[in-house]
Amino acid sequence: MNTILPGCKVKLAFVLSLLDGTEIDAASADEPLELLVGDGSISPGLEFAFQGMRAGESGRFDIPPGIAFPMPDADKVFVLPPEDFDSEIVPEVGQFIEFDLPSGETTVARVLKISQEGMELDFNHPLAGLPLVFDVQVIDVAC
């Protein structure tokens, strides 16, 4: 039976959640996540949790802050002046707003504060700095 290592194709059922049980992402055994370990499709911090497992095995992993997603970076918080607001957007604190990058990609930022000086936006990953729980069941491994 194959052991999960970088380069293996795996099928996983999983639930990724916050410590309070709030579900972030999931895949069922009927519709598992299929990936090539090490291809960058999921966080290396999450991949590390299930490496070494075999088909049929399950595990529950507490993922400390900064492992699956980076710690928050103060340099990724910006104030967008009022004149740069899109008049069609009526922002609310806590809301996520999508932005187009010069590269053609998109990114999201969470609205932290709205004032006369502008809208304070956090471009850190939404899960940056949060502890997570990763429940995983290995469905299949092909190496």
C-alpha positions as CSV (number, residue, x, y, z in Angstrom):
1,M,0.0,0.0,0.0
2,N,1.4,3.4,-1.0
3,T,2.4,6.0,1.5
4,I,1.7,9.7,0.7
5,L,4.9,11.4,-0.4
6,P,5.6,14.4,-2.7
7,G,4.6,13.5,-6.3
8,C,1.8,11.1,-5.3
9,K,-1.7,11.5,-6.6
10,V,-4.2,11.5,-3.7
11,K,-7.9,11.6,-3.1
12,L,-9.0,13.1,0.2
13,A,-12.2,13.7,2.1
14,F,-11.6,16.5,4.5
15,V,-13.0,19.3,6.6
16,L,-11.0,22.4,7.3
17,S,-12.4,24.5,10.2
18,L,-11.7,27.1,12.8
19,L,-11.3,26.1,16.4
20,D,-14.9,27.1,17.1
21,G,-16.1,24.5,14.5
22,T,-16.8,27.0,11.7
23,E,-16.3,25.1,8.4
24,I,-13.9,26.8,6.0
25,D,-13.7,24.2,3.3
26,A,-14.6,20.5,2.8
27,A,-14.7,17.7,0.3
28,S,-16.7,14.5,0.8
29,A,-15.8,10.9,0.2
30,D,-18.3,10.9,-2.7
31,E,-16.6,14.0,-4.3
32,P,-13.0,13.9,-2.9
33,L,-10.3,16.5,-3.4
34,E,-7.9,15.1,-6.0
35,L,-4.4,16.5,-6.0
36,L,-0.7,15.9,-6.8
37,V,1.2,16.3,-3.6
38,G,3.6,19.2,-3.9
39,D,1.9,20.9,-6.9
40,G,0.9,23.9,-4.9
41,S,-2.9,23.4,-5.2
42,I,-3.2,23.4,-1.4
43,S,-1.1,24.9,1.4
44,P,2.2,23.0,2.1
45,G,1.3,23.3,5.8
46,L,-1.9,21.3,5.1
47,E,0.0,18.8,2.9
48,F,2.5,18.2,5.6
49,A,-0.3,17.0,7.9
50,F,-1.3,14.0,5.7
51,Q,2.1,13.0,4.3
52,G,3.0,9.5,5.4
53,M,-0.6,8.4,5.6
54,R,-2.1,5.6,3.5
55,A,-5.4,4.9,1.8
56,G,-8.1,4.2,4.4
57,E,-6.4,6.2,7.2
58,S,-7.9,9.2,8.9
59,G,-6.5,11.9,11.1
60,R,-7.4,15.1,12.9
61,F,-4.7,17.7,13.0
62,D,-4.5,21.0,14.9
63,I,-2.7,23.4,12.6
64,P,-1.1,26.3,14.5
65,P,-1.2,29.9,13.3
66,G,1.3,30.6,10.5
67,I,1.6,27.0,9.3
68,A,-1.2,26.6,6.7
69,F,-1.4,30.3,6.0
70,P,1.1,33.1,6.8
71,M,0.9,35.3,9.8
72,P,-0.7,38.7,9.2
73,D,1.7,41.3,7.7
74,A,1.1,44.9,8.6
75,D,2.5,45.9,5.2
76,K,-0.5,44.4,3.6
77,V,-2.9,46.9,5.2
78,F,-3.6,50.0,3.1
79,V,-5.8,53.0,3.3
80,L,-7.6,53.7,0.0
81,P,-8.4,57.4,-0.3
82,P,-12.1,58.3,-0.8
83,E,-11.4,59.6,-4.4
84,D,-10.2,56.1,-5.3
85,F,-13.5,54.4,-4.2
86,D,-15.6,52.9,-7.0
87,S,-18.9,54.8,-6.6
88,E,-20.8,51.6,-7.3
89,I,-19.4,49.9,-4.2
90,V,-20.9,50.7,-0.8
91,P,-18.4,49.1,1.5
92,E,-19.2,47.8,5.0
93,V,-16.7,46.9,7.7
94,G,-15.9,43.2,7.5
95,Q,-16.9,42.9,3.9
96,F,-14.5,41.4,1.3
97,I,-13.9,43.4,-1.9
98,E,-12.3,42.0,-5.0
99,F,-9.6,44.0,-6.8
100,D,-8.0,43.5,-10.2
101,L,-4.2,43.4,-10.2
102,P,-2.0,44.8,-13.0
103,S,-1.0,41.2,-13.8
104,G,-4.6,40.4,-14.7
105,E,-5.2,38.3,-11.5
106,T,-7.6,39.2,-8.8
107,T,-7.2,39.5,-5.1
108,V,-9.5,40.3,-2.2
109,A,-9.2,42.6,0.8
110,R,-11.3,42.8,3.9
111,V,-12.6,46.3,4.9
112,L,-11.3,47.1,8.4
113,K,-12.4,50.6,8.8
114,I,-14.2,53.4,6.9
115,S,-13.4,57.1,7.8
116,Q,-13.0,60.4,6.1
117,E,-9.4,59.5,5.5
118,G,-10.5,56.6,3.4
119,M,-11.2,52.9,3.6
120,E,-8.7,50.8,5.5
121,L,-8.2,47.5,3.6
122,D,-6.4,44.3,4.8
123,F,-4.9,42.3,1.9
124,N,-3.7,39.5,4.1
125,H,-5.1,36.0,3.5
126,P,-8.4,35.8,5.4
127,L,-7.1,32.8,7.4
128,A,-3.7,34.5,8.1
129,G,-2.7,33.9,11.7
130,L,-5.6,31.7,12.7
131,P,-5.3,28.2,14.2
132,L,-7.2,25.6,12.2
133,V,-8.4,22.1,12.5
134,F,-7.9,19.7,9.6
135,D,-9.9,16.5,9.6
136,V,-8.8,14.3,6.7
137,Q,-9.6,10.8,5.4
138,V,-7.3,9.4,2.7
139,I,-9.5,7.7,0.0
140,D,-6.7,6.7,-2.5
141,V,-3.0,7.1,-3.0
142,A,-1.2,6.5,-6.3
143,C,2.6,7.0,-6.5
